Amino acid sequence: MFKLYKAFVVSHLEHANVIWFPCPKRRSVAIEQLQRSASKFVKEVHNLDNCECVQALKLSSSKSGRLTGDLFQTCKVTAFFSVSHPCIMSETGTVTSKVMSTDEWVQRWDERAIGFHKDTIHPLLEKHLLVMVNGKTNIRIFFPLCGKALDMKWLADQGHTVIGVEAAQKAVEEFFEEQKVPFTTQSVPAINGKLFQSEDKKLNIYCCDFYNFSKDIAGQVDGIWDRGALVAINNEDREKYATILKGLMAPGCRYLLSALQYDETKYAGPPHHLSDDAVQQLYGDKYSIEMIDDVDALESRHSQWGIDWLREKVFLITPK
Ligand SMILES: C[S@@+](CC[C@H](N)C(=O)[O-])C[C@H]1O[C@@H](n2cnc3c(N)ncnc32)[C@H](O)[C@@H]1O
């Protein structure tokens, strides 16, 4: 706990990074000039130069402040989620998952704590796309909690219509800008949000809270790619989430669910461990569930979760 305090709290307190984080050198110089002027008022150090003064007052130099700030930012950007880690270790060493609000997700986008984003097409979607499409052309594919997944553009380029839902406007704007797709926006009062749409209407992203969305907004879909979505939401919201997805599934819809599985006693998410039984409980009533893939998904960035194995399973869920 003390190590965490030193790494994540003291750096803010001592260096006040959030207030004066001096990225450009010229700002460091300006801050040092200010420190020098202020030190003239302190009798014991008024005749020392800046370096001696910093040492005498046991302060950090702005150079070391910058370095700390850089390390701190790097840590934030490279972490899978942000340094304000959502998984909390209790005094007894058991892990409990922090309940994440939509605002906290939006904040993660602002802080660039988006280690979940992939710069490539997801290999398991690529591998199993034909299973989802099932010989049809130009189908409607839904992306719950879509972020700025490249897969959406990839599918639209193949003639499919993509419908995504994402709470963070920054993610949606970045998606269209980075994919170089001109778009229009319109307000959708029924979901208290906005629709971002490409000119050819193949790409449609609703920026709103997922729990405001339903088939009444954009109709039913033929396929679903659920990656980083069911595993990302709070465990207590799973039933509510599954009810919305069930409502969106047209007869014959093929839903590909990517589930992560790991030792829950070591890390509690998000992303959360999603067991075979949990998938069965959520969808087994009216849907056939088949596990069609099971791969090792452990990467070096997962070491900070304290886990030593991670499986990614793909379930094919279809109406019975
Ligand atoms: C783990 S990320 C996965 C993003 C995307 N599916 C991907 O694979 O890159 C989860 C996303 O869900 C969004 N999100 C979380 N809660 C949401 C909610 N209640 N409504 C809409 N989006 C939400 C977050 O902003 C984030 O972009």
The ligand as a Gaussian input file, in Angstrom:
#p B3LYP/6-31G(d) Opt

LIG

0 1
 C      -13.108000      -2.060000     -22.610000
 S      -13.699000      -0.808000     -23.687000
 C      -13.945000      -1.745000     -25.179000
 C      -14.157000      -0.922000     -26.398000
 C      -14.330000      -1.723000     -27.679000
 N      -15.382000      -2.698000     -27.597000
 C      -13.042000      -2.375000     -28.098000
 O      -13.008000      -3.606000     -28.205000
 O      -12.042000      -1.658000     -28.311000
 C      -15.330000      -0.495000     -23.068000
 C      -15.989000       0.696000     -23.709000
 O      -17.308000       0.814000     -23.212000
 C      -17.630000       2.170000     -23.027000
 N      -18.710000       2.186000     -22.020000
 C      -18.628000       1.814000     -20.725000
 N      -19.825000       1.898000     -20.130000
 C      -20.705000       2.310000     -21.071000
 C      -22.096000       2.561000     -21.084000
 N      -22.843000       2.410000     -19.982000
 N      -22.681000       2.967000     -22.231000
 C      -21.944000       3.112000     -23.359000
 N      -20.610000       2.885000     -23.413000
 C      -19.992000       2.486000     -22.281000
 C      -16.336000       2.794000     -22.585000
 O      -16.281000       4.188000     -22.813000
 C      -15.322000       2.017000     -23.424000
 O      -15.043000       2.668000     -24.628000

